[in-house]
Amino acid sequence: MFSYWEYKNWITDIDFAIVGSGIVGLNCALALREKYPSASILVLEKGVLPQGASTKNAGFACFGSLSELLDDLNTHDEDEMVSLVKHRWEGLQALRTIVGDDAMEFQQYGGNEIFLKGNPDFYESCLEERSRINKLLHPLFHQDVFEEKANDFHFGHIQDYYISNTLEGQLDTGKMMNTLLKKAYSSGIKILNSIQVEDFQDLNGSVSVQTNMFDLTVKKLFIATNGYASDLGITDVKPARAQVLITKPIANLPVKGTFHIEEGYYYFRNVGDRILFGGGRHLDIEGETTTHIAQSSIVQEKLEEMLSEIILPEFDYEIDMRWSGIMGVGPAKRPIVKSISNNVFCGVRLGGMGISIGTLVGRQLAELEHALVHEKII
């Protein structure tokens, strides 16, 4: 049971409630605070920490490897693909402005795609398309984005050259989120953890919200749960589990940068003198379409094999930790930012690009309420 003080100060007279305290949710809350300095803003988070992917991702500040962008052209036309890259790039710049490079240890070591020797046709086809993609992206970056780079880090069983770009970087996911949380707290935004929103009803003038701990009434509700969106009736989003491991510190590790393999289904980076390695969801798409936080043997065994044979063939190492996070995906790469009803809005389906687009999606989500009010006034 809650006390009078708890009800009065935490869950009464709420103007804006946001479901989810990840990148999208916190940026939505901060944008609402900018527009409404005196509003009562409450963030409801189901986990002790953000439950989805915001504190569990690999910390890639990226906008898409060459093969990923080529794959995007299978479901999007050229203009749409360029628009996706532009959105990701602008989102990264917005994140860097709001959080600050030093606060999240942003390091622009560059992004690289490596290609396995067992699939030379795939490598050659990407090389052939490189100039086309560079030409499409030139108006955005005013330079050739993708170039060949020698295998300086001596990865095993790969082609002699990577396809690299100097524009991408990496960051400390925990410090990024901690900074966003501090900004939210300092601006008077309330955050309640271990509170799972189970249902809601738009009552026209307000929204009734049911949680696992209490019911409350708010003026506007914003859903920013990404991979868990289907739990609240947003069916255009499917959960996608991503599994990750990290080594203990490795003496004399030369690797610096972010790396993708096989259209981004595998990815790794240095974290100081450790290697973080994740992916393998495509090995069992059905099994990884889940919100269950766990690891599976089929993925973990493949990660260990590739870590030993491809990434660290010349090093002794030990695995330190393993974890997983839940992304939100769908048939299109564009996120869903829309009104569900007059007083309920959602910003979901980030497609594994939460770091690059989460800031913009959160701010666009906050804008929906303003746009709807403006539309009614007109």
Protein Blocks (a to p, Z undefined) as FASTA:
>chain_A
ZZfklmmmmmgoifbdcehjbfklmmmmmmmmmmmmmbccddddfbfbdfklmmmcgoia
cebdfklmmmmmmmpcfklmmmmmmmmmmmmmmmmmmnopklnopacebpaddddfklmm
lmmmmmmmmmmmmmmmmmmnopafbdcdddfkopghiafbdcddfkbccddfklmmmmmm
mmmmmnopacdehiacfbdcdehjaccdddfkbccddfbdcddekjmmmmnopakbccdd
dddddddddehiabgcdddeehhlaccddehjaccdeejklmommlmmccbdcddfklmm
mmmmmmmmmmmmmbccddfbdcdddddddfbfbdcdddfblmbccdehjlopmmmmmmmm
mmmmmmmmmmmmmmmmZZ
